[in-house]
Amino acid sequence: MHTSSSSWRTTTTLPTTCFINALSFLLEHLPPQLHLVLARLRGRDDVLELRAADLRFTHEETATYLVEVMGLPLSAEQSAQLQARTEGWVTGLHLAALSLLNHDDRAGLIKAFSGSHHYVMDYLLDEVLSRQRKAVQDFLLQTALLERLCAPLCDAVRAQDGSQTLLDFLEQANLFLVPLDDERRWYRYHHLFAETLQQRLQQTAPTLVRELHHRASRWYEQHGLFAEAVSHALAAPAPVEAARLIEQYGWAFIVGRPHDESGAYSRSPIHRVTLQTLCGWFQALPESLVLTRPALGLLYALALMYTNHWEAASACLQTLERGVGDGSDTQEGRSLLGQMVACQSLLARLSGDLEECVALSHQALTLLPETDTTPLTRLLRVGALFGAAYAYLVSGDVTTTSEHLLARTLAFARGSWDYQLLIPRGLTLLARLQALQGRLKQAATTYAEVVQLVKRPEEVQMLADSPAYSFGLGELLREWNELEAAEHHLAWGIDLIRGMPSVDADKAWLGYAALARLQQAQGRSDQALATLDAFIQLAQQRHVAPVLLAQGAALRVQLELARGDLPAAQHWAATSGLSANDVLGYLREREYLTLVRVRIAEERVSPTETGLSAVLGLLERLLAEAEASMRMHSVLEILLLLALALEVQGDCTEALAALGRALALAEPEGYLRLFLDEGPPMLALLRQAQQHGLAPGMAFVKEWLLIGVGFIRFLGKNHPGITPFGYCLLSWWSATLLRETSVTLRQAARDL
């Protein structure tokens, strides 16, 4: 017998309550031959179905019920916690409220409220579980350990078929089963219900728990669900099995997948498994097990590195190295040593010690055989290849030899689909090299190539090296005085690294330094100093390499000099340990150039008998080294300081000659900030260069002067970095220039 909606239309004169009661009785006592055709009812829109999801209390309803109905003095946060724990289940909320009425530590009870609470457990066992037939009870208990369920998984865990029928029954009966997809393939139990079932299973069949976890772990592994497989192996507990799984699959979650199923790049090195989760798994294993399996120990060290636990990672590597000993007699031993050295090079790179990183990377490449195709060895070998590519940032050598070495490393990444995520790193390294060469336009082209790697521009943030891209391009735009665009990229990069579990200290320094220079160019000197202080604080917290701290201190002094704070700069110079006669190295170039600026500023204020002879000698040595290394960006900056030093010495002819060389190099690439950041003295020299016809393009120099003069007038004559004479002189120059230049440049000055 079938009945349809036509039989149920409201044709009766019975009171509504009586009708509903009668209908409820009928539905609860249906004879076997009577069937409800719900599909037909749904098709005619003649049925209103209220399922568990529709009956859940919202946050607002939960707060109203607990506070106004039950009279509990709970905060909004406490109400939200209970709503989350009960998932809006009204009976669960009522049971929780009853417990809270007679409990002094309400905050503690809310935090600990679970399915094992006696009120909840009694209700769910007596009113729900015990009322089911035995087959359903067994199913519920045997699958309670699963965070999510599907029929094949349940069949495997129960070691019998028929799970789909039981899942359908549970869903139709609204037995605390929550669908996770529209296809009704994956489900989960209500959290409180699952906790109650797990407690009951542990009480009634404790020996079965281990086997159920084993079965679940095997099924997940067979279906490529590594995270779930490890979780159940650890829960069993089966530490050896969990160690095998992590050892076999963990490397993929360190290196990351080059793309997802749609072909788009994955933002994080971890897909479903976070690095923190990976570290948690290692900590759940016996330490002896981790450290006696070298491959497992190396993965643990890598996970620690990328979660900023550098000291723990270093200690782990040292323990592994002691356990292995020399080991260089066999190929297996050499490979293992190579893996450890490669890990140490990665740790050095993360901390910003690029000199150590490059040295260790070369050592690792001699130990790791190219023929070893095991995933971990391939991962560490390619890491060593890119570590060695940082050599130019240590030596300052950006000759064609260094460029070709970097190009070969980039070609390796392009040629292997497994390492597509490393292409952005190679491109940003290449762009940085080109910028050091003074080829700003080519560097911009290389940065544009990074964007072309993804389908949509907004996906650049998903690339593994996107902070380096943002910082490098932002610094390039700042040099071209495109300050608004530069700020956009730099702010974006800073936001990215704040949300990343780990970032190379060298990249972080690149971003913070560029942002501080940008803020100084915008007249926000206080914010610029605060930005540098934030980096120094971060560096001290993470034990960043001393070379980066020294560079940070040097840039801070440069900004203080621009503010006119000569005493602070002199204090730094006196305590820096630097001398004009030191043996020079590129890694400390920034410090020596800052020392030169301090000495020039001192000589302006208080001329000495010896003048700047030692400084001039230092600049000549720095210039010779930069020219030999083809580092034209450094050459430009050194020439500008040389011109300023010669001008202070009174040798205007030589000063203008040095400036003329700088102008000839700078004009084709559009350099601006390098000149403008030296302040009024440089603007005075530029004016003299214009008058003597030394500039390669007069409009180019006028643009410098207009921007610089306009900015100084914007700051005002009372700015600490501007002398009264300089302000008056530059004001006169600005009036002259505005008469001589085009409407476009005049408008630019007005805008400033």
Phi, psi and omega in degrees: 000136179237148175230147182236181184295336182298333180283343189253003182296150187287088178245001183265154177262006178296146174304149184303318182296316179297320180297316181295318179297319179295319180294320178298317179299318180299314183294326181282344183233040181297132173289157185303327185277000181258129182230140176266126180267081184292327181300318179294321178297317179297318182299327180267003181058038181254012181225137174248113183258128175247111180255182186303320182297328181285339184263359181287143175286139172281178178300316182294317180295323178297313180298318179298315182296312185291319187274312187273319182279311183271349175072030180267129180279070183258148176281167178299323180293318180294320176298319180295324178296316179292323178298320180291318182293322182268351184056034177077007179293118189296316180298319178298319177297319180296318179295321178295318180297319178300320179293320183291331180298331183245028183231131181284316182270078184293320180298318179295320180294318180298317181295325184265358185297126184206183179291348178271356175298138192297324178297312182294315183295316179299316181296310185292325179287317185281318187267342184242295188295313185294341182274356180268154176292162188301321181299321179289319178300314179299317180299313181299316182291319184286339180254003184294337182282350184272130177289330174216152189233145165218163187300313180299321178295315180297321177301317182293318182291321181277346183060037176198157182276180174096008184291327182298320179298319181290322177297319177299319180296314181298321180292317181294328180274000181056041183270062172057032178252125185249119177289142181254353179211165182289337181280355183057043177262318181250141181223170167214160175274153169305137188304313181295321179295317179298317180296321177296315179297318180297318178298317180294320179297318180296329180282322188263332183214063185298328182287342181279337185302313182300315182294322178298318177296319178300313182297317179297317180299316180296317181297315180298318179297316181298334182255017173072019180259081189298316185300313181293324179298316180294317182302316181287327176296320178291325182287339187305311351274143177224076187299323181295318178295318177297319178298319179298317181296315180295318180297322184280324187243346187298328182302325183295334181270353171273311183282332181087165176264139181294335180198163176263190186297335181275355181092355181279153179288145177271134183291318190254151173295347180244130180276278179263343182257121176279159179297325178296321177297318179300315178298321178298322177297316179298320181290338177281344178274152174300135182302322180298325179291318181294316188276350176263358175242097189307316181298320179294316179297323179294320177297320178297317179298319179296316179298320178295319180302312187280004171243020175067022174261066189291322180293318178295322178296317179297318178296321178298315180295321179295319178297316179297319181295320177295324180291331182275326183075210181292298173065009184275001182284334182243158178296322179297319179293320178296319180296319180295317177297321178298321178297318180293318179296321178298320176297320178295325178293322177297319179296320178296321179295316180299323182279354178091006178271077185292330178298314177292321180301313182295315181298314180292326179296316177298320179296318180296321181294331177284339182263329184272116182288140177294337183280348180282112184258011177296144187305316184294319180295317179297318179300312184286328179294316179292328174297321178292324177300314180286329175297319178294332181290348177281003186305321184293336177283347176266312184274336186079004181277108179243035176290175181299331178299313178295321180295319179293323177298316179293323179296323178293320178295318178295321178296325178298315180295321180295328185275356181234117181298333181295338187241032179297329180293345180274349180299314177302322178297316179297319180293319179292325174297318179295319179296321177297320178298316180295324177295320176295328176289350183086009181264072186294321182293322177291324177298319179297321177297321179292319176298323178297330179294331177298317181297325183291350180286343184244164185284325182230145183304324183292347181279357178303325180296344182274351181283148186299328185251026185299327176299318179296322176298311182298317182290317181295314179292322178298318178294322178297315179294324177298317179299325177278004179067022173270075194290324181294314178295321178298317180298321178302311182292319182292317178297321178299314180297319179297317178299321180297312184290334177292333180264001182264144179295334180201150176209146178302134180298326179298320178291319178300317179297319178305316181289311182296321180294316180296320180294320179296318178296321178297313181298323176295319179295333179273001180084012181257065187295325179296318178293325178299315179294321178296323178297316178294321178297323178296320178294315181299320177297316177298317181296321179291323179295322185262006179058050179290154182305140182303330182299324179287323176298320179294320178294323177297317179296321181294317179294324178299319179295320178300319178291324178294322176298321179296334177276353182088015181268074181293320180303319179297320179294320179295322178298316178299315182298322182289332183256000184283337183078009181272149177219151179294345182259007182294158168288130189268152174210147186299324184299338180249012181303317181302320180293317181292323177293326176292320176301319178300316180298320179296315182294322178296316179297320178298317183292328176296319184282316184224090180299143180244167179294319182281342179064222185247033183299317179294321179294318179297321177297319178297316180296322179296320178292317178298320181294317180298318180293318181295319179294320179295329180270001180061031181267079188293333176297316177294320179303315179301310183296320180293320178298320179296316179292325177297318178297318180294319180295318179294323178296320177295325179288348181093004181266077186293326181298311180291326178298315180291330177295316178295319179294322178298319176299317181296318180298320180296325179282325189278324188301315182296333184260356174080026178298136175227303188296330180302324177279312186295327184290347178278355169080197185306319180302321179290322178297324177296317178295320178298322178297319178293322178297322178295316182294329181269000178069030182274345186281141179293333179215112187298322179297326180298314180291322179298324178295317175305310185296319180296315180297313182294315181294316179300320181293319181294320177294327177296320180293324178101158186289344181268003179297137186298338182271003185236123178283153178303317180299316180298321181294315180295317181298315182290329176296319178294318179298319183297321178295320178296315182295322181295334176283334188268341191255175184286167178300324182299314182290324178297319179295322178300319180293320178299318179300319179294000000 
